[in-house]
Amino acid sequence: MPKPKKRKQNSGQTSLLLDATHDLSSANQEYNPTPIINEVRSFVETWRNLPNPDQWLVTPETARLLQHWRHHPFQGVRPFFCQIEAVETAIWLTEVAPKMGARTAKFWAHLKGANAQANPELMRLALKLATGAGKTTVMAMLIAWHTVNAVRHPNSKHFSRGFLVVAPGITIRDRLRVLLPNDPESYYRSREIVPPDMLGDIARAKIVITNYHAFKLRERIALARGTRSALEGWRGEQIQTLETEGQMLQRVMPELMGMKNIVVLNDEAHHCYRERVKDADGDTEDDLKGADKAEAKENNEAARMWISGLEAVKRKLGISLVYDLSATPFFLRGSGYIEGTLFPWTMSDFSLMDAIECGIVKLPRVPVADNVPGGDTPKFRNLWDHIGKKLPKKGRAAGKTLDPLSLPAELLSALDALYGHYETTFRLWQEAGIEVPPVFIVVCNNTATSELIYKYISGFERENADGSGTQLEFGRLPLFRNHDEHGNPLPRPNTILIDSAQLESGEALDKDFRKIAASEIEHFKREIIERTGDITAGDKIDEATLLREVMNTVGKKGKLGEQIRCVVSVSMLTEGWDANSVTHVLGVRAFGTQLLCEQVVGRALRRQSYDLNEEGLFNVEYADVLGIPFDFAAKPVVSPPQPPRETVRVHAVRPDRDDLEITFPRVEGYRVELPEERLEASFGPDHVLELTPQLVGPSVTTNQGIIGEGVDLTLQHLADLRSSTILYHLTRHLLYTKYRDPGEEPKLHLFGQLKRITRQWLDGGYLKCSGGTYPGQVLYREIADMAAERIKAAITETLQGERPVKAILDAYNPTGSTAFVNFTTSKKTRWQTDPSKCHVNWAVCDSDWEAEFCRVVEAHPRVRAYVKNQNLGFEVPYLMGSTPRKYLPDFIVQVDDGRPDPLNLIVEIKGYRGEDAKEKANTMRAYWVPGVNNLEKFGRWAFAEFTAVYEMEEEFAKLLDQFAKGGAVHA
């Protein structure tokens, strides 16, 4: 939590505000946002845990997106819990809270009140996510949620397909292009933000990404001062050449003109606020002096331009809601609010400490001790306190007379200390086969200091004392030098200097850089043409744009910035720059608050690898930090890097293998028609329900107080429940939940028959109790649902010959195909398929057993074609208890069983078979297979399970022989 420097206290006695953040509070303004955020979080958690989507009070589209984000087997990095929680908070406040009445009305009342005080023309909702937690993904999820609902519910006032994304600078604006549906690296496709069939809806979104500077009104006609004076004097009136608000909006967001009530997403939203002057509780610009006042003036001007632009959009087009995303949504110094006060419209908070504890970011390490006696803190922790007065003032010109080799000794020692550790890390990365280098960044106070440090690190030309010419001074840190051993400039520099002056001139790039990097530049030109649709866009690239591209692609293989090792910067790196290969950070500037510390340290916290280890967790990664008094400590050890996994593209090989295409039905549910005659049931091993402590909970619990005697809580009293009582209640549950049409009375005439079948299930030993459980526990609602589903499946299987089961297909997308498979994966367990057996080039396997099955299938002569169900879109709906779920079988195999059309065999490879596996198998045998076969539109289907890897080949051969002889359609 950000804490400002100590403030002068009034001598008068005031009440004590007891809170962990009391130094941010005053008698008139207490900073304690935790209660409202925690209360919302509690409501969202309760809502999230509701098992049935029908209870969620959201649209079907929202429910499907929530299930996708929570349960879809993502090929890459699955959304983090914090990302889903942030979006869930927005969804709950928008769709659920208004339907819950007075209990939740206070949250919108709080939001409206907070906005009325701070920005009365706008309605803002802030989501606080730590640096490295993936705010861009959250923005993509918000856009997807709004767009899909807006497209499918065009009359709804809650949703919009028009979006204005506002960034604090060009660097972040360029990085956010992944939010555009047509971008080559669009998150909706590459990160599977939406199911494939929703991508068409996403394409209808109108998204404008801009930086707030674009809101500044521009001159429409460039007139010299003298010309303007002459014209105004001649005409006797003032000439208006400044564009109007409407013209500005037409320039910035032409795609959104004509739309109403668009949604705004502010990235790094702490730059957007209306300063408080009249009733200020904190410092205003006038209260500050020197550099602090200049910084506050700059911040307030930027914030004023940003929020004024949004207010103009609201007046002309209408804004339904502004989503603020930031790791640090706090008011800045000089805003009129107490520095570090959280935006009161913040409703979700995932702190940096949470992110570190979860392991989704690197672990920052800062100095905790040194061998300098007498200091309160290690010197390199607060480096600026020791060197600040020895460095040049603002402006590069001020540093021209200074010698880069004359930098303060403390600064040079810090550079050498951190560089020594970098060398070790660099060697480890090379040995691990990582193809991009680790990155060392230096964040400076101004351009003069940054240029001196850049020259010291990378080398520079020194003018001879007699003026006869220059001589090269090699960079003092060898791995960061920009010259080879002969003094020739490297065509691709190891170190780059980034600041506003350089971005204007492009001077840091060697003149040969464009020539040597021609292929990469050409690749970028092709990308920019694809993004903009302008075939001339590649010819318009200038040095500043090129440098920004180098900056944005640091650490990205095959891009312009892939081999950059060191970045020296001013304010460019306080936010928005998210290279994942940063391992070392040196701060050479003042850090007045933890807010700024978190921003700068955050540049190093994005993980280098998101691959899970054998325990299903991320390996720990570290970022070593000097010169930034970040409030965290750890031991200084070198962390071995995790080499990246090889990535392959998995796709249908077209048109070469199109004869191996497999199509399948996309089933949404089942319809069962009961016969008029007597009901029967055929029970088997998969209809057994075993009650265990793992399934129903502990059967013995020991409760112990701080002192005194403990007590064992058991379930022994359930042994007294009569079997006839269990039989009656279970039969009643079966009748009312499984044999009752929606909105109709239960079919009471079936009670007698269902009771007979339920007794058969109970007396036949199909309910088993172990680990101290009791038969009476089958009456728990969740367990009763499972028992009823087993009994119903056994009944349904006996009706197959009468064709009572029909599959219900997806109305919009009834047929799936292997032709649409196209994704990338880094999974190591995969099988390169036989070109004569599979439409798709790779089978991505979840286990070695599945890879062995690929070998077995390809070796059998009766197999016509097969495919692994990975990103195929083949799902089987089933019930686990009363909870609807989706089952993804492992394989589809087309078998030649001697008939004119092939038999489509659905195969499941299973080791341990829990209760969930039994439900899946029962659904396939009782519902899916007969339901699809009864449609007579998709050929013949069967189902088989293999549970013994060493007997798989023999069992598969026997099964195919059985099919050839006209055997059963499932095994």
Residue, then its C-alpha position, 0 to 999 in steps of 0.5 A: m500500500p503506498k505510503p507518502k513521506k512523513r507530513k508535518q503534524n498540527s499541534g492541535q489535538t485531534s481524534l486518533l484514526l486507528d487504521a493501518t493507513h492512518d498516515l493517509s487519513s485526516a479528520n475530514q477524509e479517512y482512507n479505509p476502502t477495505p470494507i466496501i471492497n471486502e463486502v463486494r468480494s464476499f458477495v461475489e464469492t458466494w455467487r461464484n460458488l452457486p453450482n447451477p448457472d440458472q442461479w447466477l442471474v446473468t444472461p446465457e452468454t455471460a454464463r457461458l463465458l464464465q464457464h469458459w474462463r473457469h473451466h476451459p482447458f486452455q492451451g496456453v496460460r489459463p486466466f489467473f484467478c485474480q483476472i477472473e475475479a476482477v471481471e466477475t466483480a464487474i459482471w456481478l455489479t452490472e448484471v446480478a446486484p441490481k436484481m438482489g434488491a436492497r441488500t446490494a443497492k448500497f454498492w451502486a449508491h457508493l459508486k454514484g456518490a464517489n463519482a459525484q464528488a470526484n468526477p460528476e460527469l462520469m460513472r467510473l468503476a476501478l479494478k485494481l490489479a497488481t503489476g504483472a497480473g495481466k490487466t490487458t487480459v482483463m480488458a479483453m475479457l471485459i470487451a468480450w463480455h460486453t460485445v457478445n451480449a450487445v450483439r445477441h441482446p441489441n436492445s439491452k442498455h447494460f452492454s455496448r459493442g463500442f469501446l474507447v481504450v485510453a492509454p497514457g502514452i504511445t508505448i502502451r497504446d501500441r501494446l494494447r493493439v492485441l485488443l483489436p479483433n483483427d490483430p495478428e496477435s489478438y487475445y480473443r483468438s491467441r489466448e482463447i478469451v472466447p469460445p471459437d463460435m463467439l469470435g464472429d460476435i467479437a469481430r463486430a466490436k468497434i474498438v478505438i485505442t488511443n493515448y490521452h494526448a489525442f484529446k488535445l484540441r489541434e489547430r486546423i490551419a497553421l498560421a504564423r503569428g504575424t499572418r494571424s494578427a494581420l487577418e484579425g486586424w483586417r477582419g476585425e474579429q478573432i479567427q477560430t482555427l482551433e478544432t471543436e470538440g466534435q471535430m476532435l472526436q471525429r479525428v480520434m474515434p471516427e469508428l465510434m461516431g454515431m454510436k451511443n453509450i460507449v464503454v471506456l477502458n482506462d489503462e493506467a487510470h491513476h493518471c485520469y482525475r479531476e484535481r481538487v482545489k477548493d476543498a483540498d485535503g492534500d497538497t495542491e500545486d500551490d502548496l509545493k515547491g521546486a521539482d515537486k511543484a513542476e511534477a505536480k503541474e505536469n501530472n495535473e495537466a495530463a489528468r485534466m486533458w485525459i478526463s476533459g477528453l472523456e467528458a467531451v465524449k460523454r457529452k457528444l456520444g454518451i458513456s455508459l461506464v468507465y472501467d479504470l484498470s491500474a496497479t496503483p489507482f491512487f491520487l497523486r501528489g498535488s491533486g488536492y487529495i491526500e497523496g496515495t488515497l485510493f480511488p473511492w470507486t475501486m471495487s476490486d483489489f488484487s495487491l502486489m503482495d497477493a501477486i507475489e504470494c501467488g507466484i504469478v509475478k517474479l519475487p523482487r529482492v532488495p538490499v537488506a544488509d551491507n558492510v557499511p557501519g552505522g546506517d539505518t538501511p543499506k546504502f543501495r536501498n536508498l541510493w538517491d539519498h547518497i548521490g542525488k545532489k551530485l548528479p546534473k539537473k534536468g535537461r540534456a544540455a546541462g550534462k554536456t560538460l560532464d564526464p561520464l566516467s566521473l559519475p558518483a562512486e556510490l552509483l558506479s559501485a551499485l552498477d558494478a554490484l548489480y552487473g556482477h550478478y547479471e553476468t552470472t544470470f546471463r551465463l545461466w540463461q545461455e547454458a539453459g538454451i534461452e535464446v534471448p538475454p536477460v535484461f538490465i534496466v536503469v531508471c533515471n531522474n532526467t535525460a542528462t543523467s540517463e545520457l551519462i549513465y548510457k555512455y558509461i555503460s555502452g561506450f562513447e567518443r571522447e574529444n581529445a584535449d588538443g581538439s585534434g579529434t576523438q577517441l573511443e572510451f569502451g563501455r565499462l560493463p563488457l556485456f553492455r558495450n555497443h562496440d566490438e573489440h576493434g572499436n567498430p560499432l555493433p550493428r545491433p546495439n546491446t544497450i539502448l537509451i530511451d527518453s522523450a528527446q531521443l524518441e523525437s530524434g531517433e539518434a540512439l539507433d546506429k545508422d546501419f541498424r535499419k540495414i542489418a535488421a532489414s528482415e525484422i523491419e520488413h516483418f514489422k512493416r507487414e504486420i503494421i499493414e495487416r493491422t491498419g489495412d493501409i498498404t502504404a503504412g509500412d513506408k511511413i515508418d520513422e525512426a521514433t516509431l522504429l525505436r518504439e518497436v524496438m522498445n516494445t519487443v525487448g526479449k521477444k525472439g524474432k523481433l527488433g528488440e530480441q537481443i537488447r541487454c540493457v535499457v537506460s530510461v527516464s519516465m518511459l519505464t515507470e509503467g506500461w512496458d512489460a518485457n518478461s526477460v527483465t532480471h535486474v533494475l537500478g533506480v537512479r532517481a527519488f522515490g517519494t512513495q511506495l506507489l512509484c516504487e511499485q511502478v518501477v519495480g513492476r517493470a521487472l515482475r512479469r514472469q519469463s516462463y508460465d510453464l507449470n512444474e511437476e507439482g502444477l505450480f510456477n517455478v520461482e523467478y527473481a528480480d534483483v533491485l537496487g536503488i529503489p526502497f521497495d518495502f520487501a526483502a529476500k535473500p540474494v541468491v541466483s535463481p536458475p532460469q527455466p528454458p522455454r518449451e518448444t512451441v509447435r502449430v497444430h492444424a488440419v493439413r489442407p488440402d493434402r489430408d482432406d479425405l481424412e476429415i472427421t465431422f461430428p455433431r455438437v450436442e447440447g442435450y438429450r430428449v428421452e421419450l418414456p414407453e407406455e409399458r413397464l419400466e426396467a433397469s439394467f444395472g452394471p459396474d458403472h451404476v455403483l455409487e460408493l460413499t467415501p469420506q472423500l466424496v461426502g466429507p470426514s466421518v470423524t471430526t475432532n474438535q479441540g478448544i484452547i484448553g479443556e477436553g476435546v470431542d469426536l464428532t461422528l455420523q454414527h446416528l445415521a445408522d438408525l435411519r431405516s432402509s424403508t425411509i431411505l427407499y421412499h425419499l430416494t424414489r421421491h427425489l428420482l421422480y421429482t428431479k428426473y421424471r418431471d417436465p419443466g413447469e409440469e406436475p411429476k408423473l406420479h403414476l411412475f412412483g411404484q415402478l421407480k420404487r421397485i427399481t430403486r429397491q433393486w439398486l439398493d438391495g443389489g449392492y450398488l450403493k456402497c459405504s466405506g470409511g465410516t460412511y452410512p447409507g443415510q448419507v445418500l439423501y444429501r441433495e448432491i449425493a441423491d442427485m448422483a444416485a438418481e442419475r445412475i438409476k435413470a441411466a440404467i433405465t434409459e439403457t434398457l429403452q435403446g431398442e425402442r429409440p426413446v433417446k434423441a440428441i438435441l443439437d446446437a441450433y447455431n452450430p450443429t456440426g463440428s469438423t477437424a478442418f477447423v483445428n488450428f492452435t499452438t502448443s508447448k506441451k511436450t507429450r505429443w504424437q506426430t500423426d501418420p499422414s495417411k491416418c489423421h487430418v491433423n498434423w499432431a496429436v497433443c496428448d495428456s499422458d503417455w497412455e494417449a500417445e501409446f493409443c496413437r501408435v495402436v490406432e495407426a498400426h491397425p488396418r481397420v482404422r480409416a482415420y482418427v483425431k485427438n480431441q484437442n481444441l476440436g470443439f467436441e463436447v458431451p454435456y452431462l450431469m454431475g449430481s445436479t451440476p451441468r458439465k462438459y465432457l471432452p472424450d479423448f479420441i474419435v476413431q473412424v473404423d471400417d467394420g465391413r459396412p458401407d459407411p465407417l463406424n465412428l468410435i469415441v474412445e476414452i483412455k482412463g486410468y483411475r475411474g472415480e465417480d465422475a468417470k462413471e457419470k461420463a461413461n453412463t452419459m455416453r452409453a445411455y444418452w449420447v451414442p443412442g441419441v446421435n444414432n437415432l438422429e440418423k444424420f451423422g452416421r453410426w457412433a459407438f463408445a469404448e473405454f480403455t483402462a489398461v495401457y499394456e492390454m490396450e492393443e489387444e483389447f482394441a483389436k478384439l473390439l474391432d473384431q467384435f464390431a466387424k461381426g456385428g457386435a455392440v455399439h459400445a464397450 
